[in-house]
Amino acid sequence: MRLPSGRLIRGRGLRRPLPEGPEPTFAVHLLGGPPPPVAWDSRWLRWPDFRLPADREAARSVLKEAWSRAPEERVEVACGGGRGRTGTALACLAVLDGVPAEEAVAYVRRNYHSKAVETPWQRRYVVRFAAD
């Protein structure tokens, strides 16, 4: 997904094969348990399916790192299915990129996946992310 600044962040579901093309250089894995090992630099955020990150301060830190690395690196954000948690994280990255928090979910649904950000509490998390 292209953010307004031009930064590219690839969202995907880990239950699907790695897409063709260059591998990421940095990944954020949003899972309830430890992710499978990868050959590139990665961070794991404990984030159970259909829920919110277990540690919101750690989530903010890791998402800021992903956003700051995106201009120079191939950054990927991934959860199991690639919609709810990934969409929520992408919306938070859009907020970091200057998209108003109230518009970030719609931005991600237009530019990434129409069903991204699956729950009401994930939508609220994006709005609150801007205020933290």
N, C-alpha and C positions, 0 to 999 in steps of 0.2 A: 504494500500500500504506500502510495506517495503522500507524504504530509505536505502542508502548504509551503513549508520552507524548501521542499525538494528532497528532504531526507526520505530514503526508502527503508521500509521495515517489512519483512516478509512474515506474514502470519500463516500458520498451518496446524494441522492436526497430526499428532505423533503416531496415531494409529494407521496413518497412510504412509506409503513409502516416501522417502526423500524425493522432492521434485528434481527434474533434470536441471542441469546448469551448475554453476559454481556452488560449492558448499558455503555455508555461513562461516564467518570468522568469529562471531559471537552469537550466543543464543540465550534466551530466557525461557526456562521450562516452568510451566505453571501446573503443578501436579500435586495430588494429595500425598504421594510417596516419592522416593528418590527416582529420578529419571534414568533411562539407560545411558551408559557411557557414550560420549561422542568424541570425535577427533579434534574438535575446536573448543575454544574457550566458552564456558557456559556458566550460568547461575541457575540455581533451583530455588524457586519460591514455593513454599508449601501452601497450596491453594486447592482445597478439595473441590471436586466437580459440583457445579451449581452454587457454590458458596463464594466467599471473599477470602483474600489472603489472610493467613494466620497471623502474620506480623506486618501490619500496615506501614510501619516505618521502614522495614527492610524492603517492602514492595516499592515504596517511593524511591529509595536509594537505587535499587536495581533498575527500575524503569528510567530513572534519570541517567544512569550509566548507559543503558541501551540507546536512549535518545542522543546522548553526547557522542557515542561511538558511530552512530549511523552516517554522518557525512563522509567518513573515510573507510568504513567497513561494511561488510554484508551482515546485517543484523536480522535475526529471526526471533519471533515470539511464538511459542507453541504450547498448546495444552493437548489433551487427549483427542478431542473432536475438532478443535480449531475454531469454535464459534463463541461460546460463552466467556470463558476466562480469557482466551486470546483476544476476542473482541473488546472485552472490558479493558485489558491492558493496552490495546491499540487506541482506544478512546482516551485513556489517560495520557498516552504519548501525544495524541492530537492536542490535548489540553496543554501539555508542556510546550507544544509547537505553536501555541497561540490561538487555537480554536476555542471559542467560548464554551465553558463546561456544559451549558444547556444545549449546545448544538453538536457536541462531540460524538454522541451515540449515532445521531443521524448521519454525521460525516462518515463514520466507520461503516454504517450500513450502506451508504451510497458507494463508497470507494473500496470496500473489502468484501463484505458478505451481508446480504439483506436480512439475515437472521442473527447477526452478531449481537452480543450482549443479551443474554437469554432471560435474566430474572429482574424483577423490580429492584432488588437490593443491589444488583450489579449496576443498574442505571443510577441509583442514588450514590453508589460508591464513586462513580465518575464525577458527579457534581461536587461531592465532598472532597474529592482528590484536589480540586482546584483551590479549595479553601484551606487545606492543610499547609 
